[in-house]
Amino acid sequence: MSSELQVFYTRIPTRQYNPNLTGSFIKGVRYSIGAVSGSSQNIYTVTFAASLTKVGVHMSTYTDLDYWNLSGSGWQLFDTIYTKTIPESFVLDIGKDLVSGSKIIFDFYNSSATAKVIWMDLYFIR
């Protein structure tokens, strides 16, 4: 293997999390959306220092027109993730470090105008 290629491989991040954080925590969020086209927002405030390591999004009704974003103050992790016919979970290769008081903003775009319940699971190391 060439040294140039070897350098490339050593730079690929593999599940790097803050070593000072040692405990797991999962926060479940549930909310309902009416049969109305448009966007809705759910904001979760983190009350401890943590790294966000995984996000799961599930809903009672799926259509391929609906999509969601996940962001916070000055950062965005997910942009225009269209819903599929099964629940999805996304493991982050590098945890998103958050301080106490950080906001996690989930924006859902109900383009299909169908009523649904959304469940979001936030996985942390704290």
MARVO-566651 format. One line per 4 residues: number of its first residue (from 0); their letters; for each residue y, z, x of N, C-alpha, C. Coordinates in steps of 0.001 Angstrom, whole numbers, plus 500000, padded with zeros to 6 digits. Example, Ala and Ser with C-alpha at 12.3 -4.5 7.8 and 13.67 -1.06 7.14 Angstrom:
0 = AS = 494310:507800:513190:495500:507800:512300:496700:507800:513200; 497750:507080:512850:498940:507140:513670:500030:507870:512900 .
# end
This chain:
0 = MSSE = 498816:500000:500857:500000:500000:500000:501240:500000:500898; 502183:499149:500623:503386:499072:501447:504224:500325:501261; 505025:500656:502280:505873:501847:502193:506944:501687:501117; 507396:500457:500882:508389:500223:499827:507798:500547:498454 .
4 = LQVF = 506587:500103:498233:505921:500384:496971:505614:501876:496846; 505250:502500:497938:504958:503928:497939:506209:504728:497558; 507354:504359:498046:508604:505027:497695:508867:504882:496205; 508611:503689:495665:508802:503474:494234:507946:504459:493432 .
8 = YTRI = 506691:504613:493789:505804:505508:493058:506225:506967:493173; 506755:507374:494290:507150:508776:494435:508381:509106:493596; 509105:508099:493129:510297:508348:492321:510017:508395:490817; 508809:508085:490407:508490:508116:488984:508353:509574:488545 .
12 = PTRQ = 509168:510027:487582:509058:511416:487123:507801:511625:486289; 507149:512756:486490:505965:513090:485725:506109:514502:485181; 506501:514595:483932:506623:515861:483231:507275:516946:484078; 508487:516716:484444:509244:517683:485228:510052:518561:484283 .
16 = YNPN = 509836:519855:484348:510551:520800:483516:511161:521876:484399; 512122:522580:483878:512778:523661:484607:511743:524734:484971; 511526:525004:486264:510488:525965:486671:510808:527419:486284; 512056:527705:485926:512420:529064:485521:512035:529357:484070 .
20 = LTGS = 511641:528343:483332:511254:528514:481938:509737:528504:481854; 509154:529520:481238:507699:529669:481299:507004:529795:479954; 507730:530023:478859:507093:530215:477558:507308:529030:476646; 506356:528807:475744:506464:527717:474777:507064:528223:473470 .
24 = FIKG = 507746:527327:472752:508307:527638:471445:508390:526345:470655; 507971:526378:469389:508050:525210:468526:508881:525579:467304; 509887:524770:467005:510736:524974:465835:510473:523845:464852; 510074:524201:463626:509880:523222:462573:511108:523162:461681 .
28 = VRYS = 511509:521962:461316:512655:521744:460431:512174:520858:459286; 512521:521230:458052:512132:520450:456879:513360:520240:456006; 513544:519006:455544:514604:518781:454568:514297:517566:453708; 514923:517521:452542:514689:516461:451569:515860:515491:451530 .
32 = IGAV = 515533:514231:451253:516542:513185:451093:516305:512555:449732; 517358:512367:448973:517255:511727:447667:517089:510221:447788; 516862:509585:446642:516671:508129:446590:518021:507417:446652; 518701:507600:447775:520032:507046:447980:520067:506386:449354 .
36 = SGSS = 520606:505196:449420:520764:504521:450703:521903:505175:451485; 521728:505293:452787:522765:505879:453632:522176:506822:454654; 523051:507543:455326:522598:508422:456401:522716:509885:455986; 521870:510695:456606:521948:512148:456446:521776:512760:457827 .
40 = QNIY = 522263:513960:457970:522246:514605:459283:521734:516030:459146; 520883:516421:460075:520402:517794:460155:520710:518281:461561; 521360:519433:461667:521745:519973:462976:521028:521297:463193; 520336:521400:464312:519673:522647:464706:520398:523200:465915 .
44 = TVTF = 520754:524493:465879:521420:525146:467005:520396:525965:467771; 520243:525661:469048:519318:526386:469920:519944:527735:470258; 519182:528812:470114:519717:530160:470345:519216:530777:471647; 518727:529944:472567:518187:530423:473840:518258:529277:474843 .
48 = AASL = 518223:529592:476124:518145:528543:477148:516736:527953:477104; 516638:526627:477138:515331:525985:476992:515369:524561:477494; 514177:523968:477622:514022:522534:477835:513300:521972:476632; 513877:520946:476023:513215:520236:474942:512180:519312:475583 .
52 = TKVG = 510903:519439:475193:509834:518699:475856:509121:517694:474962; 509253:517863:473635:508541:516974:472725:509229:517017:471365; 509201:515905:470654:509769:515809:469311:508739:515130:468421; 508467:515734:467267:507577:515134:466277:508356:514867:464999 .
56 = VHMS = 508185:513692:464409:508872:513336:463171:507829:512813:462181; 507832:513410:460995:506881:513061:459949:507659:512978:458641; 507184:512184:457701:507867:512104:456405:506871:511793:455301; 507279:512124:454081:506384:511955:452941:506245:510498:452509 .
60 = TYTD = 507229:509665:452798:507204:508242:452444:507738:507441:453626; 506996:506423:454017:507404:505586:455140:507766:504189:454657; 508855:503658:455169:509171:502241:455000:509732:501738:456324; 509527:500477:456602:509945:499957:457906:511450:499700:458001 .
64 = LDYW = 512189:499957:456927:513643:499796:456976:514359:501056:457464; 513695:502206:457344:514309:503486:457703:514221:503728:459212; 515199:504449:459749:515172:504774:461174:515941:506064:461432; 515795:506578:462657:516439:507846:463003:516904:507845:464456 .
68 = NLSG = 517830:508771:464725:518366:509022:466071:518278:510515:466344; 518225:510882:467607:518276:512292:468004:519247:512413:469165; 520219:513306:469014:521264:513448:470033:521759:514887:470055; 522774:515103:470879:523455:516388:470976:524864:516132:471474 .
72 = SGWQ = 525515:517163:471933:526884:517018:472449:526855:516289:473786; 527257:515027:473785:527339:514262:475028:526037:513646:475505; 524980:513674:474719:523715:513058:475124:522990:512485:473914; 522137:511490:474169:521299:510908:473122:519942:510606:473724 .
76 = LFDT = 518882:511112:473077:517522:510881:473561:516827:509741:472827; 517110:509590:471540:516457:508572:470725:517512:507789:469964; 517346:506477:469922:518325:505613:469256:517588:504548:468446; 517814:504531:467156:517268:503537:466239:515742:503463:466350 .
80 = IYTK = 515071:504594:466075:513609:504640:466058:513169:504369:464620; 512613:503185:464401:512173:502814:463054:510907:503574:462690; 510805:503952:461419:509632:504700:460972:508428:503761:460865; 507274:504333:461115:506012:503607:461002:505191:504265:459894 .
84 = TIPE = 504000:503802:459661:503189:504330:458558:502431:505602:458915; 502660:506122:460107:502016:507376:460518:503060:508285:461173; 502805:509595:461196:503711:510503:461912:503742:510144:463405; 504880:510448:464045:505017:510155:465472:505446:511386:466240 .
88 = SFVL = 504940:511504:467453:505387:512536:468375:505725:511868:469695; 506801:512332:470320:507261:511773:471579:507323:512881:472619; 506547:512750:473694:506575:513711:474794:507570:513197:475822; 508484:514066:476246:509506:513677:477219:508973:513906:478630 .
92 = DIGK = 509093:512884:479476:508638:513020:480861:509489:514024:481623; 510753:514074:481311:511657:515060:481901:512265:515833:480750; 512077:517161:480747:512611:517979:479668:514129:517912:479615; 514675:517950:478404:516132:517970:478226:516579:519423:478251 .
96 = DLVS = 517239:519834:479351:517699:521216:479487:518827:521499:478513; 518727:522626:477832:519717:523045:476841:520097:524497:477086; 521351:524821:476870:521803:526207:476961:521867:526781:475554; 521894:528091:475460:522035:528736:474158:523306:528227:473487 .
100 = GSKI = 523205:527878:472222:524343:527329:471487:524359:525809:471432; 523456:525147:472187:523386:523683:472149:522967:523217:470759; 523486:522079:470370:523156:521497:469074:522231:520296:469272; 521194:520221:468440:520322:519061:468384:520592:518397:467040 .
104 = IFDF = 521015:517142:467079:521450:516435:465876:520439:515344:465544; 519858:515454:464348:518904:514468:463845:519601:513672:462752; 519813:512378:462996:520422:511488:462012:519335:510597:461435; 519219:510593:460111:518225:509751:459450:518940:508722:458587 .
108 = YNSS = 518538:507472:458709:519145:506373:457962:518138:505883:456916; 518398:506226:455665:517502:505937:454553:517834:504560:453968; 517600:503528:454755:517929:502163:454336:517125:501725:453122; 515945:502297:452929:515084:501922:451808:515509:502564:450493 .
112 = ATAK = 516381:503559:450555:516845:504277:449359:515689:504888:448576; 514687:505395:449292:513569:506087:448647:513650:507576:448943; 513325:508395:447929:513312:509845:448126:512179:510208:449074; 512434:511193:449925:511396:511619:450869:511698:513010:451398 .
116 = VIWM = 510667:513627:451934:510796:514883:452676:510549:514550:454136; 511365:515110:455015:511224:514874:456456:510887:516193:457126; 509889:516151:457997:509533:517286:458821:509774:516881:460274; 510509:517701:460993:510759:517460:462410:510302:518695:463173 .
120 = DLYF = 509495:518495:464206:509048:519574:465061:509688:519410:466436; 510343:520465:466905:510988:520475:468219:510174:521399:469124; 509696:520874:470231:508864:521635:471173:509718:521988:472388; 509702:523247:472758:510525:523742:473857:509687:524512:474867 .
124 = IR = 510193:524584:476090:509797:525595:477062:511039:526456:477241; 510853:527776:477146:512015:528669:477277:511712:529811:478211 .
# end
